[in-house]
Amino acid sequence: MTSFSCTTPILWIAAALLLTALPARADVYQYTDAKGTISLTNVPNDPRYRLVISELPRSRSVISDRELEPLIARHSRAHHLHPALIRAVIKTESDFDPLAVSRAGAIGLMQLMPQTAVRLDVRDSYNPDENVGGGTKYLRQLLDRFNGNLPLALAAYNAGEHAVDRYQGLPPIAETRQYVKKVLRYYRTFLTNDRLSSSQPYRSQTSGAQARSLAPSIASR
């Protein structure tokens, strides 16, 4: 049995490192008590524990375009986002590796933190379908929260919503600003590729025109 409790986000790093010691097919359960203490274990001894990871894969596996594109298309339609935007976030976050784990403990294609995955009802962040579904839903929520402002939504995806709220705009964090520029650059590239491969334009709440207008604004900051 392996267990870990934490009360601050930084301790998710230690939790991720500890959980890598579990057997290859170990389940991981989470429980948050009234004080906000998060407990992780592979042997739940309380009915309030909830399964958050069904197994811990050990080998890297890049998902093929044939497998990934239908997932992106389906979840993009469900949340009214252009597939090129979701593709750009995945490229930036994990380079299309569904088993990627960051130093901070973010998991999968769209690099969901464990606590974010729980909030989005994602049971297995290593599962491409669940991960893309959760990440796309989260990005839609952020766009709605920041009135459709794509750079701010991307900054919140990277640095957290509170960081954007605190600075009332793009946080003065070099990593976050570079992240936003990188996603927008991939977004423009994927939009161009999509237009070249299809004669039917995709209409969504985050349009190609909006992407073009947003990109220069972030580049000039």
C-alpha positions, 0 to 999 in steps of 0.5 A: 500500500502506498499513500500520500497526503498534501494540502498545497499544489507544490506537493503534487510533485512529490505525490507524482514521484511517490506514485511512480513506485506503484505497480504498473497497473495500480489504481490511484484513488483520491479523497479531499477532506473538509480542511482541503487536505488531498490524500492519494492511495492505491488501497482506498480504506474509506468509501469517500475515496474516488478513482482518479487514475485507472493505471500508471503506464510505464512506456511512452506512446505517441498516439497516431493522427488516425486515432487522435483526430476523431477525438479532437473533432468530436470534443471540439464540436461539443464545446464549439472550438476549432479543432486547430486550437485543441491540436495547438494546445496538445502540441504545446503541452505534450507534443502528442504524448498521451503518457506525458507527465510534467514536473508539476504532476500534470498528465496526458495530452492536454496536461491536466493536473490531478485536482483539475481532472477531478473537477472535470470528471476525468477518471483517467488522465492517461486515456486520450479520449477522457483527457482531450474531453476534459482539456477541451471542456476546461479551455471552453470554460476559460474562454467563457470566463474571460469573455472570449479572450484567447490569450487570457484563456491560454494564460489561465490554462498555463498559469491558473485562473487566479494569476490572470485575475490577479494581474487583470491581464496577461501575467508577467511570467516569462514562461506563460507569455512564451506559452501563449505565443507558442500555442497561437503560433501552432494555432495559425499553422494548423488553421492554415493546414486545415484550410488547404486540406478542406474547401469548407470553412469551419465556423465556431465561436473562436474563429480564424479571424479572431485568431489572426487578430489575437496573434499580433496583440500577444506578440506585441506585448 
